[in-house]
Amino acid sequence: MPITRSKSGVSEKVNAYADFMGMDDSRPSISQDTGEKQSLLEITNGFCDWRGQIVRDPVATYRQARNAITHVRFYGTESVVFAERNDAYISMSSDREHRMEDVYPANAVVNSVVFNREVHVFVRALKPYIYNGVLWRENTSESLNALKPAFGVVVGRRLAVAGISDRPTEVHLSRVDDDTAFPDDESPSETSVLRAGMIDIANIAGVSDEITGLAQFEQSKLVMFTRGTAYVYKIDPDITQWEIEQNTSVRIGCLSHGTIVSAGTDILFCSSKGVHSLRRSRENGITIYNRTLSAAVRHRYLSLLRMMDDTSRITAAWDEETNRYLVFFPISETHTERLTLALSEDEQIPPKWSRGDYLKAICADSVSARLVFGTPGGLYEVEDLGYFDDDSPSITMEVLTPVFWLGSLHEQKMAYAYILQADGDGDVVVEVMNQDGAVVGGDTFEAQPDDNGLFPTVPLSQRYKRKLEVMAVGLQFRIRVTGKGLFRISGLAIITKK
């Protein structure tokens, strides 16, 4: 019968931690030691993927502009427009350097949508504008210019707008394929089924509620969000076919139109309670309902909301390459917090949360697999995961684990080593604290890629093993990794003497 012996003659215990689940504040840090499916207290500029690895975020490359970018929108596979803020005003610009100088006040909340291959820009109670790739101009619809909506969306070949100051429960929809004709532009005798139309939810939503966001769902569905709920209408090019969707169960609202994004067949959005998805039931294919995704970071999410003077400034973007939802909380002109939700195509794998402060990004937008950041210092394009430009600023990923108790919650243990299973380039700094938060050890070393950047194949014991000779009841790790390329942490182990 084989006998396992320690090479040193000392009986040892390997306390392994893997299958990382992202940030979790639903339980106190002293009760998060699970080993498998291990949650983290903090993960900054990184995320936990579907394998349970901790992956450093991709880097970004400077694109253009030098002032703060508060809004950005792709209008082609490579082309973008953006709002650039100086001390007193916001100017609208494109990557082709076509500009409208000082068009909005510096505190304006800018939204936009692409319709008829043109970008339509909206700010509540201010005149909307259009960019066609060559020049900026005003819309010729007298009705739209009078409404001055805050945001819009495209559905059923129509441009739908809302966020109208004196008509807060109304959605105005353009004539089919025509952004120059809205309801008040139409003749009262117009009978074409393609004519412009209006939906008013005042008698459904109640007198105290108003529309806070619009979304397109399944091509022909218009979702009208208030702060407390969502209403779904079927919008056909034929106005006589418009009708409310009866099979909905959405009792949660949206606090900012800018947080609404499409993620596959679902819609993701932020409410006063957390982050949710709007989807059609996989079971019956009929019911439309919402699913809460932010239970693990509920306390952090709510604390960020309390810092916001105006929640309509919160925006989000969908990163298709990494399957992540990026939410930006601009606390002030100089401080933006970012929460990141990583989703898996396997619904059995729960949502995994992290945060980010790379480049102090303020906003983002994506098309296909391309993602751009608006930052205080201009526009940056995010590289593919694992690739980088020599001029790309380095990124520092930081991971803070909960206290690992290594068995008993009150007995002292003798630790003599730890093992970090990691792969990739980076300067690694490891700081070890005891159960009271006192630093008791640490290391600095340069990590090198293994197997040409592929998933590590060497055993855990052969990766980065370092001495850690300390007596403690529990140990906590802070790991910082600075670099540019792909870096992944697959596991962490603490070796104690029995």
Summary of the structure (lengths in Angstrom):
residues: 498
radius of gyration: 25.8
end to end distance: 22.7
largest distance: 95.7
contacts: 1654
relative contact order: 0.15
helix: 9%
strand: 48%
